[in-house]
Amino acid sequence: MDSKVIREIKVKIQDYQHYGIVLLSLSSFLYLGTVIPFAGKDTTDAIVCGSASLAGLGFTALMYYQAKRLKKRLQEYQ
């Protein structure tokens, strides 16, 4: 396996990890929207924020799974 492919895999690993960090930050921000009370917040607002937070956590797990899978593939080639 040539160095160009290895370099591309390393870049993909970093990208997946960065996407995971961003999604985790977004999920925690949305979760705070469900927990912190403010005037005018409706039940549907809390449900939407909670659902979006859970979806973000799911995508975060997917990003880290992909990064882990690529790390294993990279170790096999080296």
Order of alpha helices (4+ residues) and beta strands (2+ residues): alpha-alpha
